[in-house]
Amino acid sequence: MTEVSAVGKNERAVRCEVCFRRCRLEEGGTGACGARVCRGGRVVPAGYGLLTALALDPIEKKPLRRFFPGSRILSAGSFGCNLFCPFCQNAEISRAVPERTAPAPGGTGQAAGGGTGRENAGTRRRNDTREAEARYRDPEGRIRRIPLISMTPAALCREAEALRTQGNIGVAYTYNEPLVGYEFVRDTARLVHEAGMKNVLVSNGTASPDVLHELLPWIDAMNIDIKSFREETYGNVLGGSLPMVKAFIETAAAAGTHLELTALIVPGMNDSVEEMRALAGWVAGLDGGRGKEIPLHVTRFFPRFRMTDRGTTPVSTVYRLAEEAGRVLRYVYVGNC
């Protein structure tokens, strides 16, 4: 997924084709997501196999409410994101910048720990050494260093298998935006399937149809964030593309993949009844009207990242919007209330 174009007489640049940005990168350049780089005339993931977080989570935390409820799933995150949400819940990894990358994906199945503040997976940690490091600068200018642990797809699959006895059903690709490193997701998911386990994608859905089609054979369930139903909000607040997200969701719904959606309700941004009515009506009409069965999670916002001056969403607002969505959708759940 690389388009080559002439930049100058002796220069060449390539376009990344993962999302609508189509970043044009010269050799050594990094895309807007911070996770894709031009090497050897090709755009490749800078963080292939570099994990910032690894945790054994309840499946409901993804959130998925109608996919193997009561089970647990090994959740893996890397770094980078192709949106710029001012309310990001995981900015310390989505906006982290690697100071160097491991020479090759490797490792022996150790869990990432330390700087992420996430629950440790409780897995085997035979060689728990820091192989690389990322740097995150918070909105106040403070720098935090985050260890990156190199792990091959095969090693991550082995970790998932080792946790079956603790209720694990597979691997979830989550925490940052996994599609900016979709190659690692694809390669790991294939092995996880071969091991008879499940794959879950938690994403903002800002990716091209080509990326989605590469992953569809291996992904069993998705939760996609739809952060607003207004194109102005996506463009001006998030730096994103609502049409691309809608197309991603439409394709996933038509493919028959188990799909759930999340709407984080931010006061003054997407908290009107009119916007929820439009969103829910669109979801209900997906896949020839079968979208009525797609679960929607209506979630309460808490001030984070660059939106610490915004008030927490009133619980009454979350329930009012969930009730509105429930007029046309069969499964509506509230979160963070």
N, C-alpha and C positions, 0 to 999 in steps of 0.2 A: 504494500500500500504506500508506495513512494512515487511521487511525480518529480522528474528532473526538469529543471529549467535553467536557462543561461542567465547569469547575473552580470557578468562582464566578460571581457575578452578571455581572461584566463581563470575565471571563477565559475563555479557551478553551485547551484543550490537545489535542495530537494524539498518537496512539500510533504508534510505529514498529513495523512488522509484519515486519521482517527475520528476527528470531529469537525464541526462546521468552521473552525478557525483556519484550518489548512495552513498552519504555520510554515513559512518558508525558511529553511534552515541551511546555513552554510556549514562546512565541515567544523565539527566541535560545538556547534550551536545547540541550544536547548529551547524547546517549545515553551509556550505560555504556561503549560501545565506543570513545568518543572520536572517532568518525568520521562520526556522523550528527547533523544539527542541524535544528531547526525554524525555517524561514524562510517568511514569508508564509503561515502556516497549513499548511505542508506539511513533511514530514520528507524531507530531501534529503541527499546525501553532502557532507560538509564538504570532502572532499579530491578532488573530481572533477577528474581530470587532473593532480593534484599528486603527483609521484613523489619518493620518497626513494632509490630504488635502481634501476639499470638495468644489466644484465650479460648477456653472451652466454655461456650455460652449456652444458655437456654435458647431454643429455637425462637421462642417468643420475643427475644431481645432484638431480632434482626430488623424489624419485627415481622414474623410470620405467625399467624394464628391458626391457619387451616392447612398446614403442611407438617405432618408428623408432630402434632402437639404433645408436649411433655418430654420431647427428646432434647438432646444437646448437640451442638455442632462446633467443631474446631474452626475458629474464626481467625483469619490471617489478614493483616494489613501491611501495605508498603508505604510509599510517600507519593505526593503529587495529586493535583486535581485540576480539571479544566474549567471549573467555575470559580467565582470569586465572591462567594456569599459572605456578607459582613457579619452574619450570625453563625458562622461555621462552628460546629460542635467538636470538631477534631482538628482544629487549625494547627496544633503542634506537630501533626504528621502530614496533613494535606498540604501545608505550606512549608514544610521542611525542605532544606536544600542540602543534598549530599556533599560532603567535603571531599570525599573520594569514593569510588565504587570498588567493590571486590573484583579482583582480576577475572574471576569466573564464578558462576553460581556453584556453591559447594556446601560443605557443612555435613554434619552427621546427625541432623534431626534435633538439634537443641532448640529450646524455646527462646523467643525473644523476651527479654525482661528489662528491668531497670527503668530507663527514662520515660517510658510511656505512661506509667502509672496504672496500667491495666492489670487485671487478674492474670497471674501466671497460669499457663496451661497445665502445669503439673505433669509435664511429659518428661521424657528422658533428656538429661542435660550432660552429655558425656564430655563435650569439649566446649564449655560455655565461654567463648572468647569473643571479644569485640573485633570484628573483621573490617568494619567501616563505621563511619559516623556521619550523622546529619546535623545541621544547625538550624534552629528555629528562633527567629527574632519576634518577640511578642509585640503588640501594639504600643507598649511603653518603651520598647527598645531593648529589653532584657534578652539576652541570648541563652538558649537552652540547648544542650547537646544531647542527641538521641542516638543510642547505639543501633546499628544496623547489623543484623545477623544474616549471613548468607545461607540459603537453603535451597537445594534443588527441588524440582517437582516430585521426584521420587522420595526424597527425605520427608517432605510435607505429607505425602500420601502415607508413608510409614507411620508418621505421628498420628494421623487420623485413624489408621487401623489399630494402633496400640491403645487408643482411647475408646474402642468399642465397648469394653467392659464397664466404662463409666457413662454409657448411654449415648456415645457419639454416633451420629449417622453419616458424617462426611465432613466436607470442608465448605466454609462460607468465605467468600472473597469480599472484604468489607473494610470499614474504618476510614481509609482514604477513598479516592475514586479508583476502583480496580481496573476500569477500562482503559486508563492511560498506560497500563501495562498488561493489556489483554493477552499478550503472548504467553506470559507466565500462567495466567488463569487458564487458557486453552490447554497448555501442556500438562498442567497439574490435574485439571478436571478430567482429561482423558484417562489418566492413570487411576484417579479416584473411581471413575466409572468401572474400569476394568477390575478394580478391587471389590466391586459390588456395593459401593457407597454412593451417597448423594452429593450434589454440588449446588450451592446457593450463591447467587449474585446479588449484592446490595449496591445499588448504583444510582447516579443521577440521570442515567439514560441519555447522556449527551455524547452519542457516538453514531458513527455511520452505519448504514445497513450492512456493509461488508463486514464490519467488526462483529455485529450481532450474529450474522449468519455463520461466521467461524465458530462462535461459541454455542449456538443453539443445540447442536447434537449432544453436548455434554452437560448443559445446565438443566437442572431439574426444577428449580424454583427461583424466582426473582422477587425482590422488593425494590421498586423504583420510586424515588422521590420525585414528586411533581410539586415544585416549590411555589408555583403561582399559576393561575390560568390567564394571565395577562402578558402579552408579548412585551409590553413596555417594561414590566417588572423584570422579566428575564434579561432583557437587553441592558437596561439602565442600572439595575440594582445588582444583578447576579453576573453580568457579563456573559450571558448564555443565549440559548436559542430555544424558545418554546416549540417551534415547528419540528426541530430535530428530536426533542424529547417525546412529543406526541407521536411522531412516526416510529420511534423506537418502541413505544408502548403498544401501538397498533400492531406492529409486526410480531411482538412477543405474544400478544393476546391471540392473534390469528394462528400462531404456531402451536398453540395448545400447551405451552409451558405454564406451570403453576405460577400465577402472577398475583402479587398484592402491591398496593400503592400506599404511599405515605404523603400526607400534606401537613407540614409543620406550619402552624398558624401563628404568624407574627403580627402583633398589633400595628395597625396602620398600614400594613403592606398587603395582606391577603385575607383579612378577617371579615370581609363583608358577606352577607347572606347571598347577595347576587353572584359573587364570584364562586362561592361554593355550589350554588345551584347550577351554574354553567359547567363547572368541573364535573359534578356528579352526573349531570345529564350526558356529558360527553363519554364518561366512563361506561355508563349504562348502555350506550349505543355501540360500544366496541364489539367486534367479532359478530356482527349481525344481530346485535341485541343481547348476546350472551354475556356482555360486560356487566350486567346486573349482578352476576355471581362473583365478580372480582372484589375481594375485600379492600376496604379503604380505611387507613389508620389516620385519624384526625388527632394531631399531637400538639401539646402545649409547648410554647416557646419560653425559654429562660434566657436572660441576657448573657451573651457570650461574645468573645472575640472583639469585633469592632462595633458591636451593638449593645454595649453595656449600659448605655443611657436609655435604652428602650425598656419599658415595663414588661413584666411577666404577663403572659396572656391570661386573662381572667378565666377561671374554670367554667363559669357560666357561658362564656363565648365558645369554648371548645364544645360543650354539650349542645349548645344551640346549633352550631354548624354541623355537628354529627347528626343531630335530629333532621336537619334539612337534607343532608346527603342520604339519610335512611329512607327518605320518601321514594327514592328511585333505586337504591342499592340494597341488596339483601344483607350484606355483612359490613357493618361500620363499627369500628372500635376507637375508643378514645385512649390517648397515651399521655403519660407524664402528669396525670391529674391526681 
